[in-house]
Amino acid sequence: MSETPHIDIDYVANLARLDMTEEEKSKLGSQLDDILGYFDKLNSVDVEGVEPMAHAHRVANVWRQGDQPGETYAPEILTGMAPDHRDNQVVVPKVVE
């Protein structure tokens, strides 16, 4: 893809802390150039009026009858049940040193 800018593989490898041979740099450089070429193709697509989406299919939450919010306890009751609390939060022992 001659239209895409060439990537400085030495710079990228240094950022990633990779030791690469000249053959690996050449191969990776051409692959990254191809990837940038695909991005150029995607940028040329007219997406005016297309709503952004996270999935190819319409996704909706499926709720069961028991999934509805129920009664909740006041923070004072819940912190009163905990052995130790601070600022309406339960204090737990440290597990990671």
C-alpha positions as CSV (number, residue, x, y, z in Angstrom):
1,M,0.0,0.0,0.0
2,S,2.0,2.9,-1.2
3,E,-0.6,5.5,0.0
4,T,-0.1,4.8,3.6
5,P,2.7,6.4,5.6
6,H,5.6,4.1,6.5
7,I,5.9,3.2,10.3
8,D,9.2,3.6,12.1
9,I,9.5,0.0,13.3
10,D,12.6,0.7,15.4
11,Y,10.6,3.3,17.3
12,V,7.6,1.0,17.8
13,A,9.9,-1.9,18.9
14,N,11.7,0.3,21.4
15,L,8.3,1.4,22.9
16,A,7.3,-2.2,23.2
17,R,10.7,-3.2,24.5
18,L,11.2,-5.8,21.8
19,D,14.4,-7.0,20.3
20,M,13.8,-7.7,16.7
21,T,15.9,-9.0,13.8
22,E,16.0,-7.0,10.5
23,E,13.8,-9.8,8.9
24,E,11.2,-9.4,11.7
25,K,11.2,-5.6,11.4
26,S,10.7,-5.9,7.6
27,K,7.8,-8.4,8.0
28,L,6.2,-6.4,10.8
29,G,6.6,-3.1,8.8
30,S,4.8,-4.5,5.8
31,Q,2.0,-5.9,8.0
32,L,1.5,-2.6,9.8
33,D,1.5,-0.8,6.4
34,D,-1.3,-3.2,5.2
35,I,-3.3,-2.6,8.4
36,L,-3.1,1.2,7.9
37,G,-4.2,0.6,4.3
38,Y,-7.3,-1.1,5.6
39,F,-8.0,1.8,7.9
40,D,-7.8,4.1,4.9
41,K,-10.4,1.9,3.1
42,L,-12.6,2.1,6.2
43,N,-12.3,5.9,6.4
44,S,-13.5,6.2,2.8
45,V,-16.8,4.5,3.6
46,D,-19.7,7.0,3.9
47,V,-21.3,6.4,7.4
48,E,-23.5,9.5,7.4
49,G,-26.7,8.7,9.2
50,V,-25.5,5.3,10.5
51,E,-26.1,5.0,14.2
52,P,-23.1,3.8,16.2
53,M,-23.5,0.4,17.8
54,A,-21.5,-2.0,20.0
55,H,-22.8,-5.2,18.4
56,A,-23.7,-6.3,14.9
57,H,-27.1,-7.6,16.2
58,R,-29.5,-5.7,18.3
59,V,-28.9,-6.5,22.0
60,A,-31.4,-6.0,24.7
61,N,-31.3,-7.0,28.4
62,V,-33.5,-10.0,29.3
63,W,-34.9,-9.7,32.7
64,R,-36.5,-12.5,34.7
65,Q,-39.3,-11.9,37.1
66,G,-37.1,-12.2,40.1
67,D,-34.5,-9.8,38.7
68,Q,-36.5,-6.7,39.7
69,P,-35.2,-4.6,42.6
70,G,-36.6,-5.5,45.9
71,E,-36.4,-4.2,49.5
72,T,-33.2,-2.7,50.6
73,Y,-31.8,-2.1,54.0
74,A,-30.8,1.3,55.4
75,P,-26.9,1.8,55.5
76,E,-27.1,2.0,59.3
77,I,-28.6,-1.5,59.6
78,L,-26.0,-3.0,57.2
79,T,-23.0,-1.3,58.8
80,G,-24.4,-2.3,62.2
81,M,-24.1,-6.0,61.1
82,A,-20.4,-5.7,60.1
83,P,-17.6,-6.2,62.6
84,D,-16.0,-2.9,61.5
85,H,-17.2,0.0,59.4
86,R,-16.1,3.5,58.4
87,D,-18.0,6.2,56.3
88,N,-20.9,3.8,55.6
89,Q,-18.5,1.2,54.2
90,V,-17.6,-2.2,55.6
91,V,-13.9,-2.5,56.6
92,V,-12.4,-5.9,55.7
93,P,-9.0,-7.3,56.5
94,K,-6.2,-6.6,54.0
95,V,-5.7,-9.7,51.8
96,V,-2.9,-8.5,49.5
97,E,0.4,-7.4,50.8
